Amino acid sequence: MKQPALPAEGGCRCGGVRFRVTKAPLMTMACHCTGCQKMTASAYSASVAIPADGFEVIKGEPVIGGMKQADLPHFFCPDCMSWMFTRPKALDFMANVRATLFDDTSWYAPFVETCVSEKLDWAETGAPHGFSQFPTMENMTRLIDAYADWAAAR
């Protein structure tokens, strides 16, 4: 798997909100939780963890949507309502960006699957790591290191 060419950009479906990424991903993921299934209207959400200081909104003003939880704010385009990114308070060092919103997605492949206990039977991602729920913080640190090696070897 190659890494994205940086800076990388992307945006919502209507183009009203755009973002730029200037740092390499920490990890790529697919989440099978029923919340992600409902917010994406799909089997899972595909995302890319980006260092917080390597992610910026460059056009538009996203709004908080989804469950509107203070500790897990989900940001959407106010016009087309595309779910764009999440900034988990517990993981304040990163922004979790929806992978399919990048202008170029040819580099993306999920490294980790989360909430596989909730996955639809037919949903497969090919991710080399899977967790029945969300990984612990200790596992996240190990996964970030393992992702760097995995991405470099591809």
N, C-alpha and C positions, 0 to 999 in steps of 0.2 A: 504494500500500500504506500503510495507516495503521499507526501505531506502537501497541504495546500500551498500554492504560490502566495507569498505575502507581499504587500497587504492583500487580503481577500475581502470581497464585499458581497453583500446580499441584501435582500429586502423582502417585504411582504408581497402578497399577490397583486395588489393594486399599485405598488411602487410608492405609496405615501410615506412609508417608513423604511429607511435604509440604514445599514450598519457597516462598519469596517472592523476587520480583525487584523492586528499587527503582530501578534505573537502566536507561536505554534500551539496547536491544541495540547491540552493536558491529557485528554482521553476522549474516545468516542464511545457512545452508548446507545442502547435501545432499551426503553422501559416498557414493560408489559403490564403495568398496574392498570386497574380499571379506570382510574382517573385519566391517565394518558390516553387510553383507548377512547374514552368519551370526548376528550378535548381535541383529539386528532381525527375522530370518526374513522379510526383505522385500528389495526391490531396492536400497534405500539407506537411510541414516539421515538424518532431518531434524533439524537442530539450530539453536540460537540461541546466539551468543557473547555472554555477559553480562559486564560488568566484575566482577572478583572481589569488589570491595567492594559490589556491588549485588546479590549473590546470597547467600541463606542458607537452610539447612534449618531449618524451624520446627516440624517434628514428626517423630519417629522417628530412627533411626540407620541410615543407609545403610551398606552393606558393599561392599568392593572385590570385583569379579568380572571376568568376561571373561578376558583373557590374564594379568591380574594383573601387568602391567609397572610397575615403579617409576616410570618416566618418563611413563607414560600411564595413570594409574589411572581405571578405569571404575567408577562407583558404582551400586549396585543396591539395590532394596528387599530386605531379608532374607526377607520373607514371600512376596510374589508374584513376586519376581525381575525386576521391570521394570527395564530399563536406564534410569537417570535422568539422569546427567550425567557428564562427564569433566573432569578438571582437569589438562590437559597441563602438565608441568613446564616445557617450553620456552616456554609461553605462560602464565606464572603470573599474568598480569594479568587473566585471564578464566576463566570457567566455561563449558563447552560443554554446554548443557542440551538435552535431547530436546524438540523443538518440540511434539510431539503430547501432551505431558504437561501443558501449560498448560490451565487451566480454560477459557480463551477462546482459540481458535486462529484466529479469523476474520481476524486481522491478518497471519498468517504467510504468507510466500512466500519461497522460496529465492533468494538473490542470487548465490550462488556454488555451483558444482558442483565437487567434488574427486574425484580418482581416476577420471576419465571413461574412462581406458584400461581399467578393469576393469568398466565398467557393462554391465548386461544390454542387449542390443540394443533391446528394446522400452521401456526405462525412460526417461521424459522428465520433466523438472521445470519447464522454462520459465525457468530461471535465466539471467540475462544474461551471466554470466561462467563459464567452465569451464577447468579445469586437468587435464592428463593425470595428475598426481600431486597432492601437497599443495603449495599455494603457498609460495614462499620467504618469509622474514620481511620482506624488502623489499616483495614483492607484498602481504603481509598488511597492512602499514601503508597502502599505497595503496588497498587494497580497503576498509579500515575507513573511510577518508575518503570514498571513492566511495559506500559504503553510506549514510552519513549524508546525502549529497546526494540519492541515489535515494529513500530513505525519506521525506525532507522534501518531495520533489516529488510524492508520491503522495497 
